[in-house]
Amino acid sequence: MIKYLVLRDTQEYAKVSYLSQEEVKWLWITDYFDGPLEGMVEVAAEMFLCKFAEEVEEEADENWFRKYWIIKLTPVQLDIEIYWHQEFCKYVGEHFVCNEDGTRKTSGPKHHRIEWDKFYKPYKRNYKPDFTNNEVIGWCQL
């Protein structure tokens, strides 16, 4: 078992399997900047955390892509991720939920900014995940 802590610091992709875009389906995005940084994905009908590893920029712009680690969560961690996702949808919106094909929805119910604090205040206070000892099952690129 290769832990996230080891791969996060070494970037040794050869130690785990490469998963193609056909094998990895985005379910929702929890962090985003010019593309997903973190979120939940489905691989072989099981849910995993997908966490940004690095950006790779080749000579030509069309070869630019991001690499991600696919991390196995404990049942408790998975429940926590699902809970915060549901709270986000309830108070902020569904604009980071993905379509059936794994692409990000560009629209969807979005709540008024007044409601957002009902999510962000408890989230910032209570959400302190530690995935350093979790198993990395593979990596993918987008």
N, C-alpha and C positions, 0 to 999 in steps of 0.2 A: 504494500500500500504506500503510495507516494502522497505525502501531506502537502496541503496548499502552502504552508510556510516555506517548505523547501523549494517548491517550484516558483513561488512568487519572487524569491530572492535570487534564484539561479537562472530562471527562464530556460530550463532544459526540457524542451518540448519532446525530445526523443524518448523520454522516460515514460510517457503516456501516449495513448492512441490519438491519432488525428480523426476527428469526426467531420464528415462532409456536411455542407449546408442542407442536404437532403435528410440527414440523420438528426439534425438539431432544429427543433421548432420553437421559436420564441412564443411564450405565453403572455408575459407582461414585462414591462421595463420599470426598474426602480430607480435608476440613475441614468441621466442622458446629457450628453454634450456633443453636438454635431453627430449624433449616433448613439446607440446604446453603450453604456459603461457597465451596467449591471442589470440583471433581471432573472426571471425564472424561465427555464426552457424545459421542453419535453424531449427525452431521448428514450427510444424503445418503450414508450408508454409509461415512463417514470419521470417524475419532476426533479430537476436539479437547479442549482444556482449557477448562473453564467456570469463570470466576473472578468472584466477587462484585464488583459495582460500587457499588451503593448500595441503601438501603431507601427506599421511597417510602410515606409514610403520608398518606392522604387524610383528609377529615373523618370518614368512617365507617370502622369497623374492617374491614368487608368489602372495602374498596378498598386494603388494605395489601398491598404486594408488594415483591419484591426484583428488582433488575436485575442482569444478569450479562453479562460480555464473553465472547465465544466466540473463543478464541485458537488459531491454527494452530501446531503444534509441529514442530520439526525431527524427522527420523527418530531421531536420538540422544535428543532430549528425550522423544519418545514411548516409546522403549525403556526409558528411566529411569523414567517414570511407571508403565509396566506392571510393571517389576521391583519397585518399591516397593509397588505394589498387591498383587502376588503374595506378597511377604514379609509384608505386613499380614494377609492372609487366612491365611497359614501359621501365624503366631505369635500373632495377636490375635483374628481372627475374620472372618466374612463378613457381619456385621451392617450394613456400609455398601455392600454390593453391591446393585445395583438389579434389580428384576424385569424381565421382558420388556417391560412397559409403561412402564418408566422410573421407577416408584415405588420408594422405598427399602424393602428388606426389613425387617420389624420383628423378624425372628428369623433364625436361621441358626447354623451352628457358631460357637461363641465359646470361645476357649481360656482356660485358667486364667491368672490374673494372673501367675503365676510365669514363664510363657512370654513375656509382653509385652516384657520387657527385651531379648529376642533380636531384636525388631524396633526398639523405640524407641531403644535406645542407638546402634546404627549409623545409624539414620535421622537422629537429631539431629546426629550427628557428620558425616555424609556428604551429606545432602540439602540442597543450597544452590542451588536453581533461580534462574535469572534469565530472566524472560520479557519484559523491557522492550523488546527489539528485535524481538519476534515480531509477526507480522501479526494484526490483529483482523479476523475475517471477518464479524462481526455481533454483535448483542446480543439477549438474550431476557429474559423476566421470568417469575417463578414466584410 
